[in-house]
Amino acid sequence: MNWIAWIILGAIAGFIAEKLTNNDMGLIMNIVVGLVGAVLGGWLFRMLGSYQGATGLNVWSVVVATVGAVVLLLIVGAVRKKK
């Protein structure tokens, strides 16, 4: 997958995760959270027995990246509340 597709995937997944967790982030943070979420989601899905993670700009990859981004935002939110 080329870097433009990764940026688009990150923006979509970050935007969806932002809305699901009631966070208010900008476009750049959406992309960053979506990209990290794609990596985290791919790892989580493989640990749960899936044979693939984020593979391209498709619906499955958006789901994987969004799940990872939501998990990431929930972890960051929990850490921030502890302090």
C-alpha positions as CSV (number, residue, x, y, z in Angstrom):
1,M,0.0,0.0,0.0
2,N,1.5,3.4,-0.9
3,W,1.8,6.3,1.5
4,I,-1.1,8.2,0.1
5,A,-3.4,5.3,0.8
6,W,-2.0,5.0,4.3
7,I,-2.8,8.7,4.9
8,I,-6.3,8.3,3.6
9,L,-6.9,5.2,5.7
10,G,-5.5,7.0,8.8
11,A,-7.7,10.0,8.2
12,I,-10.9,7.9,7.9
13,A,-10.1,5.6,10.8
14,G,-9.0,8.6,13.0
15,F,-12.2,10.5,12.2
16,I,-14.4,7.6,13.0
17,A,-12.6,6.9,16.2
18,E,-12.7,10.6,17.2
19,K,-16.5,10.5,16.8
20,L,-17.0,7.2,18.7
21,T,-14.9,8.4,21.7
22,N,-16.1,12.0,21.8
23,N,-12.6,13.4,21.3
24,D,-12.0,16.6,19.4
25,M,-8.9,16.4,17.3
26,G,-7.8,18.0,14.1
27,L,-7.0,16.4,10.8
28,I,-3.3,15.8,11.5
29,M,-4.1,14.1,14.8
30,N,-6.8,12.0,13.1
31,I,-4.2,10.8,10.6
32,V,-1.7,10.0,13.3
33,V,-4.2,8.2,15.5
34,G,-5.5,6.3,12.5
35,L,-2.1,5.2,11.4
36,V,-1.1,4.1,14.9
37,G,-4.5,2.5,15.2
38,A,-3.9,0.5,12.0
39,V,-0.7,-0.9,13.4
40,L,-2.3,-1.6,16.8
41,G,-5.5,-3.0,15.3
42,G,-3.5,-5.3,13.0
43,W,-1.6,-6.6,16.0
44,L,-4.8,-7.1,18.0
45,F,-6.6,-8.8,15.2
46,R,-3.7,-11.2,14.6
47,M,-3.5,-12.0,18.3
48,L,-7.2,-12.9,18.2
49,G,-6.7,-15.3,15.3
50,S,-7.3,-13.2,12.2
51,Y,-5.1,-13.9,9.3
52,Q,-4.7,-10.3,8.2
53,G,-4.6,-6.8,9.5
54,A,-4.7,-3.6,7.6
55,T,-4.0,-4.7,4.0
56,G,-5.0,-1.7,1.8
57,L,-7.6,0.9,1.3
58,N,-10.6,-1.3,1.8
59,V,-13.5,-1.8,4.3
60,W,-11.6,-4.4,6.3
61,S,-8.6,-2.2,6.8
62,V,-10.8,0.7,7.9
63,V,-12.5,-1.6,10.4
64,V,-9.1,-2.8,11.7
65,A,-7.6,0.7,11.9
66,T,-10.7,2.1,13.6
67,V,-10.8,-0.6,16.2
68,G,-7.1,0.0,16.9
69,A,-7.6,3.8,17.0
70,V,-10.5,3.5,19.4
71,V,-8.4,1.2,21.7
72,L,-5.6,3.7,21.5
73,L,-7.8,6.7,22.4
74,L,-9.3,4.8,25.3
75,I,-5.9,3.9,26.7
76,V,-4.7,7.5,26.3
77,G,-7.9,8.8,28.0
78,A,-7.4,6.4,30.9
79,V,-3.8,7.4,31.4
80,R,-4.6,11.1,31.3
81,K,-7.4,10.6,33.9
82,K,-5.0,8.9,36.3
83,K,-2.7,11.9,36.4
